[in-house]
Amino acid sequence: MGTAFEKIKAGLEQAIAFSEGKIDLKTTKIVLEPVPKWEAQKVRALRQELKVSQSIFGAVLGVSKKTVEAWEAGKNVPNGSASRLMEVISNDSDLLARQRIFIHG
């Protein structure tokens, strides 16, 4: 068998040994708050706080103007990644500047 098989087999053997308490492996535990729900008014409020158009807001988030329009009209809701990004932006006023996203108005 090839090296890929051997690596997979070794990994599975380690996982079994770890689950049986025979070996210690480095583990990392991550605790995340659930992705917040961003409803129409909350999306609009953030965009207005940033003082940008729907087109510019969409560009910042990597979505189309039509998507922002649908969110603000309550026709669609932002997906998990868009909601998480809007939450981060709303909680960190300097984030956009640090990411070299400058909004002049």
C-alpha positions as MATLAB code, in Angstrom:
seq = 'MGTAFEKIKAGLEQAIAFSEGKIDLKTTKIVLEPVPKWEAQKVRALRQELKVSQSIFGAVLGVSKKTVEAWEAGKNVPNGSASRLMEVISNDSDLLARQRIFIHG';
ca = [
       0.000    0.000    0.000;
       1.052    3.622   -0.558;
       2.129    6.167    2.004;
      -1.302    7.800    2.049;
      -2.822    4.554    3.298;
      -0.135    4.190    5.957;
      -0.703    7.740    7.195;
      -4.466    7.251    7.372;
      -4.030    3.931    9.155;
      -1.604    5.467   11.680;
      -4.006    8.356   12.291;
      -6.907    5.998   12.896;
      -4.818    3.894   15.273;
      -3.883    7.035   17.216;
      -7.531    8.129   17.366;
      -8.543    4.746   18.749;
      -5.724    4.746   21.308;
      -6.669    8.287   22.366;
     -10.348    7.408   22.746;
      -9.356    4.416   24.905;
      -7.164    6.642   27.106;
      -3.959    4.855   26.108;
      -2.205    7.954   24.753;
      -2.453   11.707   25.192;
      -2.796   13.928   22.168;
      -2.816   17.693   21.936;
      -6.402   18.870   21.821;
      -7.948   22.276   21.444;
     -11.398   23.152   22.673;
     -13.172   26.058   21.043;
     -16.275   27.629   22.490;
     -18.171   29.917   20.142;
     -21.315   31.844   20.737;
     -24.049   30.819   18.311;
     -24.158   32.835   15.109;
     -26.529   35.723   15.831;
     -29.633   36.220   13.725;
     -29.556   39.388   11.692;
     -33.060   40.450   10.812;
     -34.016   43.188    8.347;
     -33.973   46.166   10.722;
     -30.663   45.143   12.285;
     -29.001   44.826    8.856;
     -30.355   48.222    7.802;
     -29.253   49.823   11.090;
     -25.670   48.583   10.684;
     -25.519   49.787    7.077;
     -26.871   53.191    8.076;
     -24.442   53.374   10.994;
     -21.619   52.854    8.496;
     -23.230   55.549    6.307;
     -23.018   53.486    3.119;
     -25.352   52.527    0.305;
     -26.648   49.016   -0.171;
     -24.144   48.590   -3.023;
     -21.174   49.577   -0.881;
     -22.391   47.504    2.072;
     -22.723   44.516   -0.244;
     -19.206   45.070   -1.557;
     -17.826   45.191    2.000;
     -19.573   41.901    2.832;
     -18.839   40.262   -0.509;
     -22.476   40.022   -1.589;
     -24.569   41.789   -4.212;
     -26.734   44.863   -3.755;
     -29.748   42.633   -4.481;
     -28.783   40.413   -1.556;
     -28.620   43.391    0.794;
     -31.967   44.622   -0.553;
     -33.531   41.217    0.138;
     -32.131   41.157    3.685;
     -33.412   44.638    4.437;
     -36.837   43.840    2.946;
     -37.065   40.721    5.084;
     -37.293   38.478    2.011;
     -34.100   36.620    2.913;
     -31.913   36.382    5.990;
     -28.120   36.536    6.002;
     -26.357   33.176    6.114;
     -24.090   32.196    8.972;
     -20.877   33.679    7.607;
     -22.514   36.984    6.633;
     -24.202   37.182   10.038;
     -20.938   36.458   11.839;
     -19.121   39.101    9.764;
     -21.795   41.724   10.452;
     -21.600   40.913   14.152;
     -17.827   41.342   14.124;
     -18.102   44.642   12.223;
     -20.764   45.941   14.605;
     -18.625   45.073   17.652;
     -15.313   46.402   16.302;
     -15.499   49.874   14.819;
     -11.864   49.762   13.652;
     -12.077   46.432   11.848;
     -12.754   47.825    8.388;
      -9.843   50.254    8.589;
      -7.507   47.498    9.776;
      -8.601   45.445    6.776;
      -7.816   48.431    4.556;
     -11.499   48.990    3.742;
     -11.917   52.739    3.805;
     -15.336   54.299    3.477;
     -15.256   57.988    2.556;
     -18.410   59.962    2.541;
];
